[in-house]
Amino acid sequence: MKAIITALLLLTLAGCSSGLRIDRSHTSVNQDGRIQFVVLHYTNAPLQRSLDLLTHGEVSSHYLIGDSPATVYQLVDESRRAWHAGDSQWDGRTWLNSSSIGIEIVNPGFIDTPTGRVWQPYTEAQIEALIALLKDIVKRNNIQPRYIIGHSDIAPARKLDPGPLFPWKRLADAGLGVWPDARAVAQQQARFSVNPPSISWYQQQLARFGYAIEQTGVYDVSTRHVLAAFQMRFRPQRFDGVADAQTAAMLQVLNSR
């Protein structure tokens, strides 16, 4: 026994003498957290299928909010990267998997019917659970409210979630996002109705707000997708991607904050 203890002690000393020694007594003030964004999604699948996909499939998210009941599941630790954003960009940052927390909400998204696309609503319990979760995440990670965004914001050519029935204004009223002042929008809308801005102006303002959009000066397919994503979030009654005075007014007010 004495020989075994001696051998272990020698091994420990050898490890100490050859191991890396790090001085951690100096800490830089020029740093912040890895997590800068929260990206919101719908699952387009029921609860059990969503759990299966997010825990054993090729995609993942940090949190999943169920529908009945609105249980909050943590699937990935916040310190680790989840694969929920894909090819994405917001406010000049790319590939947001590395800098975001992903929250999936159980919701079928939409159903295409002979009379058109029918979007499915979120439950009251889901939104209450989401607001509580976001408040906790934002406080712990010091995330700016304008960096709570949708999948359709960061990938407007590919994604539609969380969809036009997602209550962005309610989140903004809870301090968890941005929303344009209605009176200011009305004033700007009257001005833009008389003097519509150019497509270049729209592209500049959309980029300023955070969207990834090329400054081509042409009303192209990409610009239409980005305009539609903006409208779906702030003017969900009509999100056709067509530039109009109300869209211009909302952009102007939001970028003047």
N, C-alpha and C positions, 0 to 999 in steps of 0.2 A: 504493500500500500504506500509506504514511504517513497519507494522508487517511482510509482505512478504519479504521485503528487509532485515530485521533483521534476519529472519529465514534462508535466503540464505547465509548471512554472517556467521552465526553460523555453517552452514553445511560446508562451505568452510574452515573455521578455524579448524573444526573437522577433515576434510580430510587432512589438512596440518600437524596437530599434530600426526596423526596416520599413514601417508603415508611414503613410503620408500624414504629416502634421499640418493642420490648417489654423491660422490665427484669425478668429472671427470677432476680434475686438473693435474693428472699424467697420461702420455701416454707412453706405452711401444714402444720401437723402434723395438722390435722383433716381427714383424707381416708383413703380406702381404695380397694380395687380395684373395678372395674366388675363383675367376676365374683364372684358370691356363691353360686351353686348349680351343681350338676351334675345334669342330668336324663337318666335312662336309658330307652331305648326298645328294642323289637324292630321289625324292618323289615316283617314279614309278607310278605316277598318273598325270592326267591333273590338271590345276590350281584350278578349283572349287572343285574338289574332294579332292585335297590336303588341301585346306582351310578348308573344312568340317572335314576332318580327324584330322587336327592339332588343330582345335579349339573346336571340340565337340566329338572327339574320345578318345581313351585311350593313345594316344601318343601326343606329343607336341614338339615345337621347339621355340627358341627365335626369329628366323627370317625365312622368306620364300622369295625366289626370284622367281618371276614369269617368264614366257617365252615370252609373247606377249601382252603388253610390259614387259620389265624386271623390274617390280615394286618390291621394297623391302618392305615387310610387317613385322612389328614387332608384334609378337603374344604373347610373354611373356616378361615381364620386366627382364632385365639382373640381377637384384638383387634376382630374384626368380628362383627356379629350374624347368627346363623343362624336360620332359620325352622322350628323344630322343636316348640315348646311350644304355640303357638296361644293361645286364650283360657284363661288359666291363673292360678292363685293359690296361694301358699304363705307361711305365716307373715306374712300381711298385705301381702306384695308381690304385685303383679299383672303380667300380661303378661310372663312370665319370659324371653321371647326376649332381652330387653335386658340381663338380668343373669345369664345362665346359659351354660354349655357343654353342648351336646347330644351325646350318644353313642348312636348306633344300633348294634344288634347284629343280624347276619343270623340270622333265626329266623322260621319260618313262623307262629309264634303258636299257633294251634289249628286243629284240623280237626273240623267237626261231622259226626258219624256217626249212624247209626240208633240206636245205643245210648248216645249222649251225646257231649259235647265232649271231645276228646282234645288235651291240651296237649303241645307239642313241647319237648324238653329242649335246653339249651345244651350245647355241647361243653366238655370240660375245658380245651382249649387256648384257647377263647374267654374263659373266666372267668379264666384265668391272664393272658392279654393285657389283659383289662379291669382287673384288680387292679394290674398294673404301670402301665397308663396313668393310672388314678385316683390312684395314689400320686404320680406325677409332676405331675399337674394340681393336686392338693390342696396339695402342697408349694410350687409356684410361685405359686399364687394365694391361699394362706392360707385355704382353704375349710374351714368347720367340718364335721366328719363328719356331723352331723345334717342338713346341707344337701345331702347326696347322696340324691336322691329319684327316684321313678319317675314316668313320665307319668301313671299312674293316680292318683298322689297329688295332682298339681296340676290334674287335670281328671277327677275321679272319675265324673262323669256321662257322659263321652264316651269314655274310654280305659281299656284293660285292661293295656297293656304297662307293664313287661316281663313280666307274667304270674305265675301262682302257682308256676312251676318255677324262677323266678329265685332264686339263692342269697343272699338278703339277709343271713342269719346269717354266712355265710362272709365276706362283705365286712366285716361288723361285727367279726368276729374278727381281721381284718386292719387294724382301725382306720379303716375306711372306711364307717362308719355306726353306727347304734344298734341295740341288741337288749336285750329285757328279761331280767333274771336269772330263771332257771327256779324257783329256790327261793322267791324273793320273789313270783313269780306264783302259785305253789301256795298260799302263805299268804294272799294277797289273794283268790284264787279261793274259798277256803273261806269267807271272810267275806262275799263278794258272793253266794254261793250261798244264804246265810241271809237276807241283806238286800240284794236287788237294787236298784241305783240307778235313778233316774228317767231318762227320756229327756232331760230338761234337763241332767242331770249328764253324760250321754254327749256331748251337743252341746257343752257347755262344755269337756270334756276333749279332744275331737277338735279343737276350735278351738285349745286351748292347745298341742296337739302340732304344729299347723301347718295343718290342713285348713281350707278355706273352707267354713263351714257356718252357716246361719242359726240363730239361737237362738229357735226357735219353741215348744219344749216339746212338740212333736208328732212322733210317729214317722211322718214323711212320706217321700216318694220320695227326696228329696235326702238325708235322713239315712241311708236304707237304702244308697244308693250310696256314701256316705262310709264308713259302717261296713264295707261289703263291701271297699272299697279298703284299709282298715286291716287287715282280716282276711286278705286275699289276701297282704299283705306279711308279717304276723307270725304268722298262723295259717292257712296255705294249704290245710290239709286240709279246711277248710270255710269258705267265704267267701260266705255267703248274705245277709249284711247284717242278720242277726237279732241283737239285743242279747242277750248271755249273760254268765255269770259269768267265763268265761275272757277274753273280750274286755275286760270291765271291769277285770279284774285286770291285763292287759297295759297298758292305758291308764294305770292308776294307777301302776304301776311305772315306766313310761317317763317319765311326767310328774313323777316324784319324783326323777329323776336330778339 
